[in-house]
Amino acid sequence: MSKRTGLSRYLFDRRVLDAVTQVAVVGGLCALIWYFVSNASDQLVRGGIASGFDFLWRSSGVDVPVKLIPHANASSYANLLLVGVLNTLLVSAIGIVIATVLGFAIGIARLSRNWLLARLCGAFIEFVRNIPLLFFVLAWYFVIVNMLPPLRQSLSPGAGIFLNNRGLYIPWPDQPSRFLAVPAAFLAGAVVFWLVRRWAAARRARTGRGFPVGTVGGILMLGLPLAAALGAGAASVWDVPVRGGFNFRGGIVLIPEFVAIVVALATYTAGFIAEIVRGGILAVSKGQIEAAQALGLKHGEILRLIVVPQAMRAIVPPLTSQYLNLIKNSSFGAFIAFPETVSVFLGSTLTQTGQAIEIAAITLAIYLAISLAVSALMNWYNRFVAIPTR
Amino acid sequence: MRFATPLIAGALLAALFNAPAPSLAQAPAAQPAAPSVPRPTLDAVRARGHLECGVHLGLPGFSFADNTGNWTGIDVDLCRAIAAAIFGDATKVRYTPTSVQQRWAVLTSNQVDLLSRNSTITFSRDVTLGLDFVGINFYEGQTFIVRRASGVNSVRQMDGATICVAAGSTEERQVQDYFQENNMRLTVINFQRNEDAVAAYDAERCDAYTAGLGALAGQRQRLRAPDQHVILQETISNDPQGPVVRQGDAHWGDLVRWVLNGMIAAEAFGITSQNVEQQRASSRNAEVRRMLGAEGNFGQMLGLSNDWLFNAIKQVGNYGESFERTVGMQSPLRLERGRNQLWLRGGILFTPPFQ
């Protein structure tokens, strides 16, 4: 058979064909996007609908009850958006921490040899995994609002703390920055603990004698922050909530919208995480555990040294998806008046300005950025728990 | 349960992208009688065989579906009158319930022919949203509903109150502006859906729920114990509400505007659903004769038949009949006519002449 020459050689070259196909697909995609964009802008001009991003700097006229940065109704839509994004991050972060702790606990308890505990956890998992989240969020919210007493009959355990269906009112220090001593004490404790552990390991290698590392670590990492908290508390002047005409004034309030969305997200996602954890633990082959037992390792050591490191390998990737789900699901807060991104931006801002395309695009970009950042972080963490390969 | 907001936004985005422009929906040479005036919306309504009307999700007295799916209310009556004017049949309407957040997108993406859902006319909505407000069928004023036990009987007593409101409504902004102007503090809890805001108020999450006077009269019916709540009679705003159409079809705006004007004029001339036949046959008033098609061809000028208003009034009634039946003394809302009375009788409802 003669060798192909000239043009036909390129026509049948796999690499050339691949390149041509890819250029065609990308070109087609660009053309489609261009068609949509030009069609939409045409439509906006014809319909007399305003466009552009100038609206971001206009006064929003909207104030919200939960904000991590200063905001008043004279502040701009951009500031309102920032308030919403920070609130999204706040509920997501708290939700992720609680969901992770709860999910690991339930997932492990599901494997317990205690029949009642295992079945209860199983029932919880099946319950939350099989109902729609919107229903779950609304149910939590209206249960909290309807079950807690109204303002006039507020519950108070003393110490200036009040609980009613408008929230949990707690005293607030004049200078919250004093309490930065608490995480600082924790960090200091952790560093000392790390040094003690190294010293203890070296001594064991040298002399074979043990050292109560756990107890010392507990004292360092819990006792030091506790002492710092007590010190900061004593030094502060406390703003105690007092009953005003319509509300409590002073102190700080944890509103039911916030509690409901955090609790709903955490319990809902915990159901999924529990299943991931159970799957990860069951993925560690039984032979590994038997081998560890044969070596004489204790039960706790088997979990810590053999089971958990191998289970994490199977747990971390699907766990990332659950974290991303939780962040996106925090948008359900809009339905119970929690001022997160969707509520303040796709809700209030969109209806006031009507600039649907810009607002939807900004919102998409924000969720995308948050999700990609979390993914990157989790992938980085995954490199540590993955089995090292050469 | 309705879709989540992100879904709505997505759908809305898709709708904006995909919707054909109003002028493209035009069927060429459908109305050879007046080729100079393009009537894309009327042509589309005729071709479809019914009117698509965007209404409220459920507000007694304004637009509310009973348990048999039958819509009633003063806003619904306007849709029925327009259908009667076009088709001679007030039942040829399909209602699309729309939320506060969805409504403009539902209209601008051609899913409905008009919105008749107690929406307040404002500068920025009119100027930047691609909408045309073509009349006023209800002069609303924002006020508050509070628990009788709270002892509040004036807005000025509400310093420090917590107030439930629908996100994106004019009320959301107005209440904050008003409190700031009067140096009073408030906490606003803004819900995506009116009904959740009302439910939260009912559960004592808020001290007050704010909306228009008429809307509150309707929403009060849905509270657990309606008589334990009072609606403050003072209003903090002026909210003229009326039908909304898309910008770009001037003819359709004219049609909606003059059906509404016709209902108001009919009340002024004493034309009712009971006596409309007799009025057409024997009225000596030239304006009445023109309105009802006994003289001139006003209907044809709008691309309709000359008995357009006759049908609307015969089947739906004049403005006063509609008002009394839906929100007035014959309804559970028992609203006074107030400003929604004819200019002849001390109100501010007014209609230009049919000349």
Interface residues (C-beta under 8 A of the other chain):
Chain A: F36 N39 A40 D42 Q43 L44 R46 G47 G48 I49 A50 G61 V62 D63 V64 P65 N73 A74 P132 L134 F135 L138 F142 V145 N146 P150 L151 N165 R166 G244 G245 F246 N247 R249 P256 E257 S331 F332 A334 F335 I336 A337 P339 V342 S343 L346 G347 S348 L350 T351 Q352 T353 G354 A356 I357 I359 A360 T363
Chain B: M1 A4 T5 P6 A9 G10 L12 L13 L16 F17 A19 A21 P22 S23 V100 Q101 W104 A105 T108 S124 R125 V127 T128 L129 G130 M158 D159 G160 A161 T162 C164 A167 G168 S169 E172 R173 Q176 D177 Q180 T187 V188 I189 N190 F191 Q192 R193 D196 A197 A199 A200 A203 E204 R205 D207 R246 Q247 G248
